[in-house]
Amino acid sequence: MPMEEREFFDEKTEQRKHQLTCTKCGVAGEYALNWLVRRKKRQLPPRADDRDRARFAKAQSYMVLRDDTANCTNMRCRKRFDIAGIKTMAFLD
């Protein structure tokens, strides 16, 4: 049975700061967004077959944006707005 992709990566949640502009009031601010970070393991688990080794060789570390909205930091606005202008997935070096 082939291994699942999850077994190739160590997974954790990280917060990273981004500069966003509220679409309701137009005020820019710094927001901490949650990312799911998957870093490739140093070596493949021993029960892997040839197909798994090939998939592991092609695998890259990456992160996926978990948040799709943010609350405005402007005291007068405080409305929730959709996050735009940030890629939802990014490969890591």
N, CA, C and O atoms as CSV, one atom per row, in Angstrom:
chain,resi,resn,atom,element,x,y,z
A,1,MET,N,N,0.841,-1.180,0.000
A,1,MET,CA,C,0.000,0.000,0.000
A,1,MET,C,C,0.889,1.246,0.000
A,1,MET,O,O,1.806,1.339,0.816
A,2,PRO,N,N,0.635,2.219,-0.909
A,2,PRO,CA,C,1.463,3.434,-0.961
A,2,PRO,C,C,1.261,4.296,0.289
A,2,PRO,O,O,0.197,4.288,0.907
A,3,MET,N,N,2.301,5.028,0.635
A,3,MET,CA,C,2.252,5.910,1.799
A,3,MET,C,C,1.448,7.161,1.468
A,3,MET,O,O,1.351,7.557,0.306
A,4,GLU,N,N,0.878,7.776,2.490
A,4,GLU,CA,C,0.170,9.031,2.302
A,4,GLU,C,C,1.166,10.183,2.294
A,4,GLU,O,O,2.240,10.095,2.889
A,5,GLU,N,N,0.797,11.259,1.616
A,5,GLU,CA,C,1.672,12.425,1.516
A,5,GLU,C,C,2.005,12.997,2.894
A,5,GLU,O,O,3.109,13.502,3.096
A,6,ARG,N,N,1.082,12.928,3.833
A,6,ARG,CA,C,1.305,13.459,5.178
A,6,ARG,C,C,2.516,12.837,5.857
A,6,ARG,O,O,3.148,13.473,6.700
A,7,GLU,N,N,2.842,11.609,5.502
A,7,GLU,CA,C,3.973,10.916,6.131
A,7,GLU,C,C,5.327,11.431,5.635
A,7,GLU,O,O,6.357,11.090,6.216
A,8,PHE,N,N,5.345,12.240,4.580
A,8,PHE,CA,C,6.575,12.810,4.046
A,8,PHE,C,C,6.956,14.115,4.761
A,8,PHE,O,O,8.081,14.591,4.611
A,9,PHE,N,N,6.033,14.693,5.532
A,9,PHE,CA,C,6.214,16.033,6.081
A,9,PHE,C,C,6.010,16.080,7.587
A,9,PHE,O,O,5.260,15.289,8.159
A,10,ASP,N,N,6.706,17.043,8.220
A,10,ASP,CA,C,6.423,17.448,9.590
A,10,ASP,C,C,5.514,18.664,9.477
A,10,ASP,O,O,5.787,19.577,8.698
A,11,GLU,N,N,4.439,18.677,10.248
A,11,GLU,CA,C,3.409,19.700,10.077
A,11,GLU,C,C,3.243,20.506,11.361
A,11,GLU,O,O,3.189,19.945,12.455
A,12,LYS,N,N,3.163,21.841,11.215
A,12,LYS,CA,C,2.864,22.688,12.368
A,12,LYS,C,C,2.216,23.980,11.884
A,12,LYS,O,O,2.306,24.338,10.710
A,13,THR,N,N,1.562,24.670,12.813
A,13,THR,CA,C,0.895,25.937,12.507
A,13,THR,C,C,1.793,27.085,12.949
A,13,THR,O,O,2.361,27.052,14.041
A,14,GLU,N,N,1.919,28.104,12.095
A,14,GLU,CA,C,2.723,29.286,12.413
A,14,GLU,C,C,1.917,30.535,12.117
A,14,GLU,O,O,1.048,30.540,11.244
A,15,GLN,N,N,2.215,31.596,12.855
A,15,GLN,CA,C,1.630,32.902,12.551
A,15,GLN,C,C,2.698,33.763,11.896
A,15,GLN,O,O,3.837,33.827,12.358
A,16,ARG,N,N,2.309,34.422,10.815
A,16,ARG,CA,C,3.218,35.344,10.128
A,16,ARG,C,C,2.494,36.655,9.904
A,16,ARG,O,O,1.291,36.679,9.644
A,17,LYS,N,N,3.239,37.744,10.006
A,17,LYS,CA,C,2.633,39.066,9.865
A,17,LYS,C,C,2.638,39.507,8.406
A,17,LYS,O,O,3.606,39.301,7.674
A,18,HIS,N,N,1.518,40.125,8.006
A,18,HIS,CA,C,1.365,40.626,6.645
A,18,HIS,C,C,0.716,41.997,6.685
A,18,HIS,O,O,-0.082,42.294,7.573
A,19,GLN,N,N,1.063,42.819,5.727
A,19,GLN,CA,C,0.485,44.145,5.584
A,19,GLN,C,C,-0.761,44.010,4.714
A,19,GLN,O,O,-0.656,43.642,3.544
A,20,LEU,N,N,-1.944,44.303,5.270
A,20,LEU,CA,C,-3.209,44.198,4.544
A,20,LEU,C,C,-3.966,45.505,4.647
A,20,LEU,O,O,-3.741,46.293,5.566
A,21,THR,N,N,-4.877,45.737,3.687
A,21,THR,CA,C,-5.737,46.910,3.697
A,21,THR,C,C,-7.182,46.456,3.804
A,21,THR,O,O,-7.629,45.606,3.034
A,22,CYS,N,N,-7.909,47.015,4.752
A,22,CYS,CA,C,-9.321,46.681,4.942
A,22,CYS,C,C,-10.100,47.122,3.703
A,22,CYS,O,O,-9.939,48.249,3.234
A,23,THR,N,N,-10.929,46.250,3.186
A,23,THR,CA,C,-11.720,46.575,1.994
A,23,THR,C,C,-12.941,47.421,2.338
A,23,THR,O,O,-13.564,47.993,1.443
A,24,LYS,N,N,-13.291,47.510,3.610
A,24,LYS,CA,C,-14.468,48.290,4.032
A,24,LYS,C,C,-14.118,49.757,4.273
A,24,LYS,O,O,-14.820,50.649,3.796
A,25,CYS,N,N,-13.019,50.014,5.021
A,25,CYS,CA,C,-12.675,51.403,5.370
A,25,CYS,C,C,-11.405,51.907,4.683
A,25,CYS,O,O,-11.157,53.113,4.671
A,26,GLY,N,N,-10.596,51.011,4.110
A,26,GLY,CA,C,-9.398,51.410,3.385
A,26,GLY,C,C,-8.170,51.656,4.242
A,26,GLY,O,O,-7.164,52.149,3.731
A,27,VAL,N,N,-8.216,51.332,5.521
A,27,VAL,CA,C,-7.079,51.546,6.420
A,27,VAL,C,C,-6.147,50.329,6.353
A,27,VAL,O,O,-6.582,49.183,6.462
A,28,ALA,N,N,-4.850,50.618,6.170
A,28,ALA,CA,C,-3.849,49.547,6.115
A,28,ALA,C,C,-3.366,49.226,7.525
A,28,ALA,O,O,-3.312,50.096,8.394
A,29,GLY,N,N,-3.018,47.961,7.732
A,29,GLY,CA,C,-2.519,47.549,9.038
A,29,GLY,C,C,-1.755,46.250,8.937
A,29,GLY,O,O,-1.757,45.591,7.897
A,30,GLU,N,N,-1.100,45.885,10.028
A,30,GLU,CA,C,-0.347,44.636,10.075
A,30,GLU,C,C,-1.202,43.575,10.767
A,30,GLU,O,O,-1.714,43.789,11.866
A,31,TYR,N,N,-1.344,42.429,10.104
A,31,TYR,CA,C,-2.192,41.356,10.610
A,31,TYR,C,C,-1.384,40.075,10.732
A,31,TYR,O,O,-0.566,39.760,9.868
A,32,ALA,N,N,-1.620,39.340,11.810
A,32,ALA,CA,C,-0.977,38.042,12.007
A,32,ALA,C,C,-1.897,36.974,11.419
A,32,ALA,O,O,-3.007,36.769,11.910
A,33,LEU,N,N,-1.440,36.297,10.374
A,33,LEU,CA,C,-2.240,35.270,9.715
A,33,LEU,C,C,-1.692,33.889,10.046
A,33,LEU,O,O,-0.485,33.710,10.213
A,34,ASN,N,N,-2.589,32.922,10.139
A,34,ASN,CA,C,-2.210,31.547,10.459
A,34,ASN,C,C,-1.876,30.767,9.191
A,34,ASN,O,O,-2.638,30.774,8.225
A,35,TRP,N,N,-0.736,30.102,9.208
A,35,TRP,CA,C,-0.284,29.275,8.094
A,35,TRP,C,C,-0.057,27.852,8.590
A,35,TRP,O,O,0.418,27.649,9.707
A,36,LEU,N,N,-0.393,26.878,7.769
A,36,LEU,CA,C,-0.054,25.483,8.030
A,36,LEU,C,C,1.243,25.220,7.273
A,36,LEU,O,O,1.270,25.276,6.044
A,37,VAL,N,N,2.317,24.934,8.005
A,37,VAL,CA,C,3.642,24.762,7.398
A,37,VAL,C,C,3.981,23.277,7.388
A,37,VAL,O,O,3.981,22.619,8.429
A,38,ARG,N,N,4.271,22.759,6.199
A,38,ARG,CA,C,4.691,21.360,6.043
A,38,ARG,C,C,6.127,21.337,5.539
A,38,ARG,O,O,6.416,21.714,4.403
A,39,ARG,N,N,7.015,20.885,6.415
A,39,ARG,CA,C,8.436,20.786,6.056
A,39,ARG,C,C,8.773,19.332,5.772
A,39,ARG,O,O,8.404,18.430,6.524
A,40,LYS,N,N,9.478,19.127,4.672
A,40,LYS,CA,C,9.862,17.778,4.248
A,40,LYS,C,C,10.781,17.145,5.283
A,40,LYS,O,O,11.717,17.781,5.767
A,41,LYS,N,N,10.507,15.891,5.619
A,41,LYS,CA,C,11.350,15.168,6.575
A,41,LYS,C,C,12.730,14.925,5.974
A,41,LYS,O,O,12.887,14.901,4.753
A,42,ARG,N,N,13.716,14.749,6.826
A,42,ARG,CA,C,15.081,14.522,6.348
A,42,ARG,C,C,15.212,13.205,5.598
A,42,ARG,O,O,15.929,13.121,4.602
A,43,GLN,N,N,14.515,12.173,6.080
A,43,GLN,CA,C,14.579,10.894,5.379
A,43,GLN,C,C,13.217,10.206,5.416
A,43,GLN,O,O,12.386,10.452,6.290
A,44,LEU,N,N,13.033,9.363,4.459
A,44,LEU,CA,C,11.786,8.632,4.279
A,44,LEU,C,C,11.660,7.512,5.309
A,44,LEU,O,O,12.661,6.880,5.648
A,45,PRO,N,N,10.453,7.252,5.813
A,45,PRO,CA,C,10.275,6.117,6.723
A,45,PRO,C,C,10.713,4.805,6.053
A,45,PRO,O,O,10.593,4.672,4.835
A,46,PRO,N,N,11.213,3.848,6.822
A,46,PRO,CA,C,11.817,2.630,6.248
A,46,PRO,C,C,10.851,1.726,5.472
A,46,PRO,O,O,11.301,0.913,4.665
A,47,ARG,N,N,9.559,1.843,5.690
A,47,ARG,CA,C,8.618,0.942,5.008
A,47,ARG,C,C,8.230,1.403,3.607
A,47,ARG,O,O,7.291,0.860,3.025
A,48,ALA,N,N,8.921,2.380,3.057
A,48,ALA,CA,C,8.596,2.931,1.746
A,48,ALA,C,C,9.062,2.006,0.623
A,48,ALA,O,O,10.086,1.331,0.736
A,49,ASP,N,N,8.278,1.992,-0.476
A,49,ASP,CA,C,8.677,1.222,-1.652
A,49,ASP,C,C,9.262,2.168,-2.700
A,49,ASP,O,O,9.448,3.353,-2.424
A,50,ASP,N,N,9.553,1.659,-3.901
A,50,ASP,CA,C,10.184,2.475,-4.948
A,50,ASP,C,C,9.311,3.652,-5.380
A,50,ASP,O,O,9.821,4.745,-5.630
A,51,ARG,N,N,8.011,3.435,-5.469
A,51,ARG,CA,C,7.089,4.504,-5.870
A,51,ARG,C,C,7.085,5.625,-4.819
A,51,ARG,O,O,7.074,6.808,-5.162
A,52,ASP,N,N,7.095,5.240,-3.549
A,52,ASP,CA,C,7.138,6.227,-2.472
A,52,ASP,C,C,8.449,7.003,-2.501
A,52,ASP,O,O,8.450,8.212,-2.268
A,53,ARG,N,N,9.555,6.337,-2.780
A,53,ARG,CA,C,10.850,7.021,-2.867
A,53,ARG,C,C,10.855,8.060,-3.981
A,53,ARG,O,O,11.416,9.144,-3.819
A,54,ALA,N,N,10.238,7.737,-5.099
A,54,ALA,CA,C,10.156,8.682,-6.220
A,54,ALA,C,C,9.295,9.892,-5.834
A,54,ALA,O,O,9.658,11.029,-6.133
A,55,ARG,N,N,8.182,9.655,-5.187
A,55,ARG,CA,C,7.305,10.751,-4.742
A,55,ARG,C,C,8.006,11.614,-3.695
A,55,ARG,O,O,7.870,12.837,-3.708
A,56,PHE,N,N,8.758,10.983,-2.787
A,56,PHE,CA,C,9.473,11.710,-1.751
A,56,PHE,C,C,10.569,12.591,-2.359
A,56,PHE,O,O,10.794,13.708,-1.895
A,57,ALA,N,N,11.241,12.096,-3.383
A,57,ALA,CA,C,12.301,12.873,-4.039
A,57,ALA,C,C,11.740,14.146,-4.676
A,57,ALA,O,O,12.427,15.167,-4.712
A,58,LYS,N,N,10.509,14.103,-5.177
A,58,LYS,CA,C,9.881,15.262,-5.805
A,58,LYS,C,C,9.232,16.210,-4.796
A,58,LYS,O,O,8.983,17.370,-5.123
A,59,ALA,N,N,8.956,15.743,-3.586
A,59,ALA,CA,C,8.251,16.544,-2.581
A,59,ALA,C,C,9.067,17.766,-2.168
A,59,ALA,O,O,10.293,17.711,-2.084
A,60,GLN,N,N,8.360,18.875,-1.911
A,60,GLN,CA,C,8.990,20.118,-1.464
A,60,GLN,C,C,8.266,20.623,-0.228
A,60,GLN,O,O,7.070,20.379,-0.065
A,61,SER,N,N,8.977,21.322,0.638
A,61,SER,CA,C,8.350,21.963,1.790
A,61,SER,C,C,7.472,23.099,1.295
A,61,SER,O,O,7.820,23.797,0.342
A,62,TYR,N,N,6.325,23.277,1.953
A,62,TYR,CA,C,5.406,24.338,1.548
A,62,TYR,C,C,4.556,24.777,2.719
A,62,TYR,O,O,4.535,24.131,3.767
A,63,MET,N,N,3.845,25.898,2.531
A,63,MET,CA,C,2.917,26.372,3.541
A,63,MET,C,C,1.613,26.789,2.888
A,63,MET,O,O,1.593,27.262,1.752
A,64,VAL,N,N,0.512,26.607,3.631
A,64,VAL,CA,C,-0.830,26.891,3.133
A,64,VAL,C,C,-1.492,27.873,4.094
A,64,VAL,O,O,-1.444,27.686,5.310
A,65,LEU,N,N,-2.107,28.916,3.548
A,65,LEU,CA,C,-2.804,29.912,4.359
A,65,LEU,C,C,-4.077,29.302,4.928
A,65,LEU,O,O,-4.896,28.774,4.176
A,66,ARG,N,N,-4.257,29.366,6.242
A,66,ARG,CA,C,-5.433,28.794,6.892
A,66,ARG,C,C,-6.546,29.816,7.043
A,66,ARG,O,O,-7.721,29.450,7.049
A,67,ASP,N,N,-6.197,31.099,7.166
A,67,ASP,CA,C,-7.204,32.153,7.342
A,67,ASP,C,C,-7.688,32.636,5.985
A,67,ASP,O,O,-6.902,32.753,5.045
A,68,ASP,N,N,-8.988,32.917,5.881
A,68,ASP,CA,C,-9.508,33.508,4.656
A,68,ASP,C,C,-10.106,34.889,4.903
A,68,ASP,O,O,-10.423,35.611,3.958
A,69,THR,N,N,-10.261,35.256,6.185
A,69,THR,CA,C,-10.747,36.583,6.544
A,69,THR,C,C,-9.931,37.134,7.706
A,69,THR,O,O,-9.233,36.393,8.398
A,70,ALA,N,N,-10.030,38.459,7.910
A,70,ALA,CA,C,-9.364,39.119,9.034
A,70,ALA,C,C,-10.289,40.202,9.566
A,70,ALA,O,O,-11.144,40.710,8.840
A,71,ASN,N,N,-10.119,40.550,10.826
A,71,ASN,CA,C,-10.890,41.638,11.428
A,71,ASN,C,C,-10.081,42.920,11.325
A,71,ASN,O,O,-8.887,42.934,11.626
A,72,CYS,N,N,-10.730,43.993,10.901
A,72,CYS,CA,C,-10.065,45.284,10.739
A,72,CYS,C,C,-9.554,45.773,12.090
A,72,CYS,O,O,-10.222,45.616,13.112
A,73,THR,N,N,-8.358,46.368,12.084
A,73,THR,CA,C,-7.760,46.881,13.319
A,73,THR,C,C,-8.181,48.318,13.611
A,73,THR,O,O,-7.905,48.827,14.698
A,74,ASN,N,N,-8.841,48.977,12.670
A,74,ASN,CA,C,-9.330,50.339,12.859
A,74,ASN,C,C,-10.446,50.320,13.906
A,74,ASN,O,O,-11.416,49.578,13.754
A,75,MET,N,N,-10.323,51.118,14.957
A,75,MET,CA,C,-11.301,51.126,16.047
A,75,MET,C,C,-12.705,51.499,15.567
A,75,MET,O,O,-13.693,51.033,16.135
A,76,ARG,N,N,-12.804,52.322,14.545
A,76,ARG,CA,C,-14.122,52.747,14.062
A,76,ARG,C,C,-14.770,51.721,13.140
A,76,ARG,O,O,-15.987,51.733,12.958
A,77,CYS,N,N,-13.974,50.842,12.563
A,77,CYS,CA,C,-14.492,49.878,11.584
A,77,CYS,C,C,-14.732,48.507,12.228
A,77,CYS,O,O,-15.875,48.081,12.391
A,78,ARG,N,N,-13.663,47.837,12.582
A,78,ARG,CA,C,-13.706,46.505,13.210
A,78,ARG,C,C,-14.475,45.445,12.422
A,78,ARG,O,O,-14.850,44.416,12.985
A,79,LYS,N,N,-14.714,45.675,11.144
A,79,LYS,CA,C,-15.463,44.708,10.333
A,79,LYS,C,C,-14.539,43.613,9.815
A,79,LYS,O,O,-13.328,43.801,9.699
A,80,ARG,N,N,-15.132,42.478,9.509
A,80,ARG,CA,C,-14.400,41.342,8.949
A,80,ARG,C,C,-14.319,41.541,7.433
A,80,ARG,O,O,-15.312,41.889,6.793
A,81,PHE,N,N,-13.123,41.315,6.862
A,81,PHE,CA,C,-12.955,41.441,5.412
A,81,PHE,C,C,-12.175,40.252,4.876
A,81,PHE,O,O,-11.395,39.629,5.597
A,82,ASP,N,N,-12.393,39.944,3.600
A,82,ASP,CA,C,-11.691,38.835,2.943
A,82,ASP,C,C,-10.244,39.232,2.685
A,82,ASP,O,O,-9.946,40.376,2.339
A,83,ILE,N,N,-9.354,38.262,2.862
A,83,ILE,CA,C,-7.934,38.491,2.623
A,83,ILE,C,C,-7.680,38.388,1.122
A,83,ILE,O,O,-8.005,37.380,0.494
A,84,ALA,N,N,-7.099,39.438,0.558
A,84,ALA,CA,C,-6.791,39.458,-0.871
A,84,ALA,C,C,-5.362,39.950,-1.048
A,84,ALA,O,O,-4.845,40.690,-0.211
A,85,GLY,N,N,-4.735,39.542,-2.125
A,85,GLY,CA,C,-3.390,39.992,-2.423
A,85,GLY,C,C,-2.289,39.116,-1.856
A,85,GLY,O,O,-1.109,39.432,-2.005
A,86,ILE,N,N,-2.657,38.018,-1.207
A,86,ILE,CA,C,-1.671,37.086,-0.662
A,86,ILE,C,C,-1.945,35.715,-1.275
A,86,ILE,O,O,-3.089,35.262,-1.324
A,87,LYS,N,N,-0.903,35.073,-1.732
A,87,LYS,CA,C,-1.070,33.732,-2.271
A,87,LYS,C,C,-1.470,32.794,-1.136
A,87,LYS,O,O,-1.010,32.956,-0.006
A,88,THR,N,N,-2.320,31.819,-1.431
A,88,THR,CA,C,-2.791,30.915,-0.399
A,88,THR,C,C,-1.853,29.738,-0.180
A,88,THR,O,O,-2.009,28.986,0.782
A,89,MET,N,N,-0.882,29.576,-1.068
A,89,MET,CA,C,0.110,28.519,-0.910
A,89,MET,C,C,1.459,29.035,-1.382
A,89,MET,O,O,1.549,29.754,-2.377
A,90,ALA,N,N,2.512,28.656,-0.653
A,90,ALA,CA,C,3.856,29.100,-1.035
A,90,ALA,C,C,4.853,27.965,-0.744
A,90,ALA,O,O,4.785,27.318,0.301
A,91,PHE,N,N,5.764,27.740,-1.675
A,91,PHE,CA,C,6.819,26.749,-1.463
A,91,PHE,C,C,7.945,27.378,-0.651
A,91,PHE,O,O,8.232,28.566,-0.794
A,92,LEU,N,N,8.574,26.586,0.190
A,92,LEU,CA,C,9.682,27.061,1.025
A,92,LEU,C,C,10.994,26.516,0.470
A,92,LEU,O,O,11.020,25.467,-0.175
A,93,ASP,N,N,12.076,27.236,0.726
A,93,ASP,CA,C,13.400,26.783,0.283
A,93,ASP,C,C,14.015,25.866,1.294
A,93,ASP,O,O,15.130,25.384,1.092
